[in-house]
Amino acid sequence: MNLAILGIDIAKATFHAALLHNGKLYHHRFDNTQSGFAQLQAWLAKHRVERLHACMEATACYGDDLALFLYKASHTVSIVNPARINGFAQSELQRNKTDKLDAAIIARFCQQKQPEAWTPPPPEIQQLQALVRRLEALQQMRQQEVNRLEQAGKQPLIRESLNTIIATLDAEMARLRQLIKDHIDRHPHLKRDRDLLLSIPGIGETTAAWLLSEVQVSAYQSARQVAAHAGLTPRHHQSGTSVHGPTHLSKTGNARLRRAMYMPAVVAKQYNPIIRAFCQRLQQRGKRPMEIIGAAMRKLLHIVYGVLKSGKAFDPSFAS
């Protein structure tokens, strides 16, 4: 029996499924709930689907439960960067955009490109990821309240309310940081990798937790693959002999990981001997400040990969 293809356009409350099976295309919309997943399973059985390759875009978190459900049902699951789907749609001159059309595009992409299979992270990584992402959400909320406080002027009641919320957020963020630390300490392999990361000048407790939750080193064959996953590889703009545009970061990758590397790169630019010398060379070549920071982020991520892959603490003489 041929392998069926399932394209999934995921949203918060629902998802649209496009099934390519035995030369035919079938569509159906389901609730993004456990009962909706059971209905999907019944729908697949109705079409006599036994082996399935399902594909969906990487979203904030809306598709996590469905991906895990399909994985546990022994189906192949791929979670791909939305930019790849968008590029594929453009190659087909797709002019309209609906959930139904998007699901069909994803199904055809999966059929033609055969994207790599996704494997869910271990439970301890899933828990760490949830804790770290919750901390990020609270940090964003706190910054919003700080911005409002700066605009509150001489309104004592408003300022009191904002200060109360900020203090509450600070307390909860401190509690989450302790939970993250305790969680890492309870798992020897996470604790070992955290200690390895902390040996790198520029990497602190918060960044180490981010890296452990977002980067599974064993899934990559090279440091460049990790940098590409973070969207930190350079994008060159050159054509013929007359077009020589500035180089930018590709930004086609994990935005969370990219954000997590920014401040550590700024710190490493001053205190990490390898990154400092690297940035000085780029500066002498006339590179722009933000271009240098982007390169420092990429270089630092390469060092992270090397330390975790080798299992050895950072050694500037070896790294150089």
KEZA-50154 format. One record per residue (C-alpha): residue number from 1; residue in one letter; x, y, z. Coordinates in steps of 0.25 Angstrom, whole numbers, padded with zeros to 4 digits. Layout:
N
   k r     x     y     z
 NUM A     X     Y     Z
...
***
This chain:
320
   k r     x     y     z
   1 M  0000  0000  0000
   2 N  0005  0014 -0004
   3 L  0009  0024  0007
   4 A -0002  0034  0009
   5 I  0002  0049  0010
   6 L -0005  0058  0020
   7 G -0004  0073  0019
   8 I -0008  0080  0032
   9 D -0011  0095  0033
  10 I -0011  0097  0048
  11 A -0018  0109  0056
  12 K -0021  0111  0070
  13 A -0035  0105  0070
  14 T -0036  0096  0058
  15 F -0027  0090  0047
  16 H -0030  0087  0033
  17 A -0025  0074  0027
  18 A -0022  0071  0012
  19 L -0020  0056  0010
  20 L -0013  0051 -0003
  21 H -0016  0036 -0004
  22 N -0017  0027 -0016
  23 G -0017  0038 -0026
  24 K -0028  0046 -0019
  25 L -0029  0058 -0011
  26 Y -0038  0059  0001
  27 H -0041  0071  0011
  28 H -0046  0072  0025
  29 R -0046  0082  0036
  30 F -0044  0077  0051
  31 D -0044  0083  0065
  32 N -0030  0085  0070
  33 T -0034  0076  0082
  34 Q -0032  0062  0087
  35 S -0046  0059  0082
  36 G -0042  0065  0068
  37 F -0030  0056  0068
  38 A -0039  0044  0070
  39 Q -0048  0049  0059
  40 L -0036  0050  0050
  41 Q -0032  0036  0053
  42 A -0046  0031  0049
  43 W -0045  0039  0036
  44 L -0032  0033  0032
  45 A -0037  0019  0036
  46 K -0050  0022  0027
  47 H -0040  0025  0015
  48 R -0032  0012  0019
  49 V -0020  0019  0022
  50 E -0010  0011  0029
  51 R  0004  0018  0027
  52 L  0004  0033  0027
  53 H  0014  0044  0025
  54 A  0008  0056  0032
  55 C  0014  0070  0030
  56 M  0011  0084  0037
  57 E  0018  0097  0038
  58 A  0025  0100  0051
  59 T  0016  0110  0059
  60 A  0017  0116  0073
  61 C  0011  0103  0080
  62 Y -0002  0100  0073
  63 G  0002  0088  0066
  64 D  0010  0081  0077
  65 D -0001  0072  0083
  66 L -0005  0068  0069
  67 A  0009  0065  0064
  68 L  0011  0056  0077
  69 F -0002  0049  0075
  70 L  0002  0045  0060
  71 Y  0016  0041  0065
  72 K  0010  0032  0076
  73 A  0001  0026  0065
  74 S  0014  0022  0058
  75 H  0012  0032  0046
  76 T  0024  0039  0040
  77 V  0023  0054  0044
  78 S  0030  0066  0039
  79 I  0030  0080  0045
  80 V  0036  0090  0035
  81 N  0040  0105  0034
  82 P  0028  0113  0029
  83 A  0038  0120  0019
  84 R  0040  0107  0012
  85 I  0025  0105  0010
  86 N  0024  0119  0006
  87 G  0035  0118 -0005
  88 F  0028  0105 -0010
  89 A  0015  0112 -0011
  90 Q  0021  0123 -0019
  91 S  0028  0113 -0028
  92 E  0014  0108 -0032
  93 L  0009  0122 -0034
  94 Q -0001  0121 -0023
  95 R -0009  0134 -0023
  96 N -0020  0131 -0013
  97 K -0019  0127  0002
  98 T -0029  0119  0010
  99 D -0028  0108  0020
 100 K -0032  0098  0010
 101 L -0022  0103 -0001
 102 D -0011  0104  0010
 103 A -0013  0090  0014
 104 A -0013  0085  0000
 105 I  0000  0092 -0003
 106 I  0007  0086  0010
 107 A  0002  0072  0005
 108 R  0009  0074 -0009
 109 F  0021  0080 -0002
 110 C  0022  0068  0006
 111 Q  0020  0058 -0005
 112 Q  0030  0065 -0014
 113 K  0041  0069 -0004
 114 Q  0040  0058  0006
 115 P  0044  0066  0018
 116 E  0052  0060  0029
 117 A  0044  0053  0040
 118 W  0042  0060  0054
 119 T  0045  0053  0067
 120 P  0039  0059  0079
 121 P  0049  0063  0090
 122 P  0050  0055  0103
 123 P  0040  0059  0114
 124 E  0050  0066  0122
 125 I  0053  0075  0110
 126 Q  0039  0077  0108
 127 Q  0037  0082  0122
 128 L  0049  0091  0122
 129 Q  0045  0097  0109
 130 A  0031  0100  0115
 131 L  0038  0106  0127
 132 V  0047  0115  0119
 133 R  0036  0119  0109
 134 R  0028  0123  0121
 135 L  0039  0131  0127
 136 E  0041  0138  0113
 137 A  0026  0142  0113
 138 L  0027  0148  0127
 139 Q  0039  0156  0123
 140 Q  0031  0162  0111
 141 M  0019  0165  0120
 142 R  0029  0172  0130
 143 Q  0035  0180  0119
 144 Q  0021  0185  0115
 145 E  0018  0189  0129
 146 V  0031  0197  0130
 147 N  0028  0204  0117
 148 R  0014  0208  0122
 149 L  0021  0213  0135
 150 E  0030  0222  0128
 151 Q  0018  0228  0121
 152 A  0009  0229  0133
 153 G  0014  0243  0137
 154 K  0010  0248  0150
 155 Q -0002  0239  0152
 156 P  0000  0233  0166
 157 L -0011  0222  0166
 158 I -0007  0217  0152
 159 R  0008  0217  0156
 160 E  0004  0209  0169
 161 S -0003  0199  0161
 162 L  0008  0197  0151
 163 N  0018  0196  0161
 164 T  0010  0185  0168
 165 I  0009  0177  0155
 166 I  0024  0179  0152
 167 A  0027  0174  0167
 168 T  0018  0162  0165
 169 L  0024  0158  0151
 170 D  0038  0160  0157
 171 A  0034  0150  0169
 172 E  0028  0140  0159
 173 M  0040  0141  0149
 174 A  0050  0138  0161
 175 R  0041  0126  0165
 176 L  0042  0121  0150
 177 R  0057  0123  0150
 178 Q  0058  0114  0162
 179 L  0049  0104  0156
 180 I  0058  0103  0144
 181 K  0070  0102  0152
 182 D  0064  0091  0160
 183 H  0059  0084  0148
 184 I  0073  0084  0141
 185 D  0079  0079  0154
 186 R  0070  0067  0155
 187 H  0075  0062  0142
 188 P  0089  0058  0141
 189 H  0091  0060  0126
 190 L  0085  0074  0127
 191 K  0093  0078  0138
 192 R  0106  0073  0131
 193 D  0102  0081  0119
 194 R  0098  0093  0127
 195 D  0112  0093  0134
 196 L  0119  0092  0120
 197 L  0111  0104  0115
 198 L  0115  0112  0127
 199 S  0129  0110  0124
 200 I  0128  0119  0112
 201 P  0130  0134  0114
 202 G  0117  0141  0110
 203 I  0108  0129  0114
 204 G  0100  0131  0127
 205 E  0090  0122  0134
 206 T  0078  0128  0126
 207 T  0084  0126  0113
 208 A  0089  0112  0117
 209 A  0075  0108  0120
 210 W  0070  0114  0106
 211 L  0080  0106  0099
 212 L  0077  0093  0106
 213 S  0062  0095  0103
 214 E  0064  0099  0088
 215 V  0076  0091  0083
 216 Q  0078  0076  0083
 217 V  0092  0075  0079
 218 S  0091  0060  0075
 219 A  0081  0064  0064
 220 Y  0091  0072  0056
 221 Q  0104  0067  0049
 222 S  0111  0081  0049
 223 A  0111  0094  0056
 224 R  0107  0101  0043
 225 Q  0094  0093  0043
 226 V  0091  0098  0057
 227 A  0094  0112  0052
 228 A  0085  0110  0040
 229 H  0074  0105  0050
 230 A  0075  0118  0058
 231 G  0075  0126  0045
 232 L  0089  0132  0047
 233 T  0095  0128  0034
 234 P  0099  0140  0025
 235 R  0090  0143  0013
 236 H  0098  0149  0002
 237 H  0092  0159 -0008
 238 Q  0101  0158 -0021
 239 S  0098  0158 -0036
 240 G  0107  0159 -0047
 241 T  0118  0170 -0046
 242 S  0109  0182 -0042
 243 V  0100  0177 -0031
 244 H  0107  0175 -0017
 245 G  0097  0177 -0006
 246 P  0101  0177  0009
 247 T  0101  0163  0015
 248 H  0090  0160  0025
 249 L  0086  0149  0035
 250 S  0076  0139  0028
 251 K  0067  0140  0040
 252 T  0060  0127  0034
 253 G  0060  0119  0046
 254 N  0057  0118  0061
 255 A  0055  0133  0065
 256 R  0055  0129  0080
 257 L  0069  0123  0079
 258 R  0073  0136  0071
 259 R  0068  0145  0082
 260 A  0075  0137  0093
 261 M  0088  0138  0086
 262 Y  0088  0153  0084
 263 M  0092  0158  0098
 264 P  0102  0147  0101
 265 A  0109  0151  0088
 266 V  0110  0165  0092
 267 V  0116  0161  0105
 268 A  0125  0151  0098
 269 K  0130  0162  0089
 270 Q  0137  0168  0101
 271 Y  0140  0156  0110
 272 N  0141  0144  0102
 273 P  0156  0144  0096
 274 I  0152  0136  0083
 275 I  0140  0145  0080
 276 R  0147  0158  0084
 277 A  0159  0154  0074
 278 F  0149  0150  0063
 279 C  0141  0163  0065
 280 Q  0153  0171  0064
 281 R  0157  0165  0051
 282 L  0143  0168  0045
 283 Q  0144  0182  0050
 284 Q  0158  0184  0043
 285 R  0151  0179  0030
 286 G  0141  0190  0031
 287 K  0129  0182  0035
 288 R  0117  0189  0041
 289 P  0114  0188  0056
 290 M  0101  0180  0054
 291 E  0108  0171  0044
 292 I  0119  0168  0054
 293 I  0109  0165  0065
 294 G  0102  0155  0056
 295 A  0115  0148  0053
 296 A  0118  0148  0068
 297 M  0105  0141  0070
 298 R  0108  0131  0060
 299 K  0122  0129  0065
 300 L  0117  0127  0079
 301 L  0107  0117  0075
 302 H  0118  0109  0068
 303 I  0126  0109  0081
 304 V  0114  0104  0088
 305 Y  0112  0093  0078
 306 G  0127  0089  0080
 307 V  0127  0089  0095
 308 L  0114  0081  0096
 309 K  0118  0071  0085
 310 S  0132  0068  0091
 311 G  0127  0068  0105
 312 K  0139  0077  0109
 313 A  0139  0091  0116
 314 F  0142  0103  0108
 315 D  0157  0104  0105
 316 P  0161  0117  0098
 317 S  0175  0111  0093
 318 F  0167  0099  0087
 319 A  0156  0107  0081
 320 S  0166  0117  0075
***
